[in-house]
Amino acid sequence: RPGYLDVLISRQSTRLVQTYYCIEIVKQDSIFRTIMAGINPSDHHDSRPESSGYSNDDFEKVDATGIGFDHDGDSPSASGPGAFGYDSNQDAEISTTTDNAGTWLKGVDPRVKDLIYWRDVKKTGIVFGTMLLVLLALAIFSFVSVVAYLSLAVLTVTFSFVVYKKIMGAVQKSNDGHPFKPFLDLDITLSEEKLKSVIQTVLKNTNVALKEVRRLFLVEDTVDSIKFGLLLWVLTYVGSWFNGITIIIIDLVLLFTVPKIYETYQVQIDRNIEVAKSQINKVLEIVQSKLPFLKKKEKAQ
C-alpha cells in the first residue's frame, strides 16, 4: 500500500540519520580524548578502565610521532616537526635564503634594491613602466624629440594644475599659496661630499676595469684571454641581431625580473648552478690535461 510504504521509508531514513550522528559523536569523542591525552596525560588516562578501548600506550604512540605535545609540558615535541607539522628548520632555511638573495647588489642604495626586488609593487610598477616607456620611445623617435615631448607633457600638467588651483582660490576666496611651494623650497643643490664619494667610486671602478682589459688583451692568462675572445665573438652576433637601445631594453627587463625570480627560487637555482659548474670544471680539467699550456699560471705571492 502507498501509505505504508511512505511510513516505512520515513522510519528507515530516520534510523540512518540517527546512526550517522552516533558515529560522528564517537569520532568527536575519540579526537577529544586524544587531544586531552597529549595536553595532560597523567591526570585523565592513568585511571581510565581498559574497557573504554583506549590506553595510555596509544596516546604515547601519537605523541612519539611529533604531532602532539610533550609529556613534560605544553610545548611542542622536540623530537619531530612539532605541533601540527610545524618545522622550525624551515624558518631558518627561508631566512638564510632571504639574507643571501641580495648579496650580489652590495653597495647599492637600499631604495634601489627595494625597487629591483618589488618590495612595493605600486612604486616599482611606476618606475619600471616609465623607464620602459621612455626606452621604447627612444627606439622609435630621436633623443631630442623624446626629451622635448616629455618636457612639454610635464610642463602642461604642472601649468594646468597651477591655473586650476589659482582659479579655485579666487572662487573660494582662499589664499593657500603656490601649490608646488614644498617642492620649490626643497634643497636640490649637490653637496661637495656626495660628489666626492661618487667620483671616487667611479674612478675606482674605472681603474679596475682598465687593468682587467689590459690583462685580457695582453694575454697575461691564456685561458682568460680565450674566454674573452669567445665572448667578443658572441657579441658580434648579438650586435648584428640587436641595436644598442634594444639591448638596453632587454637589460632593463632582466634587471626587474631575474633578481626577483632568483630570490624566490634560490635553492633550486643554486643547486642546478652547482651541477653545471661541476660539469664545466670536469671538461676544463680534461682540456687542460691534454693542452698543458692552457693551465693558469700561479701568481707569485
Secondary structure as GFF3:
##gff-version 3
##sequence-region A 1 301
A	DSSP	alpha_helix	2	39	.	.	.	ID=ss1
A	DSSP	alpha_helix	41	44	.	.	.	ID=ss2
A	DSSP	three_ten_helix	50	52	.	.	.	ID=ss3
A	DSSP	alpha_helix	56	64	.	.	.	ID=ss4
A	DSSP	three_ten_helix	83	85	.	.	.	ID=ss5
A	DSSP	alpha_helix	88	100	.	.	.	ID=ss6
A	DSSP	three_ten_helix	103	105	.	.	.	ID=ss7
A	DSSP	alpha_helix	110	116	.	.	.	ID=ss8
A	DSSP	alpha_helix	121	140	.	.	.	ID=ss9
A	DSSP	alpha_helix	143	172	.	.	.	ID=ss10
A	DSSP	alpha_helix	181	184	.	.	.	ID=ss11
A	DSSP	alpha_helix	192	217	.	.	.	ID=ss12
A	DSSP	alpha_helix	222	241	.	.	.	ID=ss13
A	DSSP	alpha_helix	244	255	.	.	.	ID=ss14
A	DSSP	alpha_helix	258	264	.	.	.	ID=ss15
A	DSSP	alpha_helix	266	290	.	.	.	ID=ss16
A	DSSP	three_ten_helix	292	294	.	.	.	ID=ss17
###
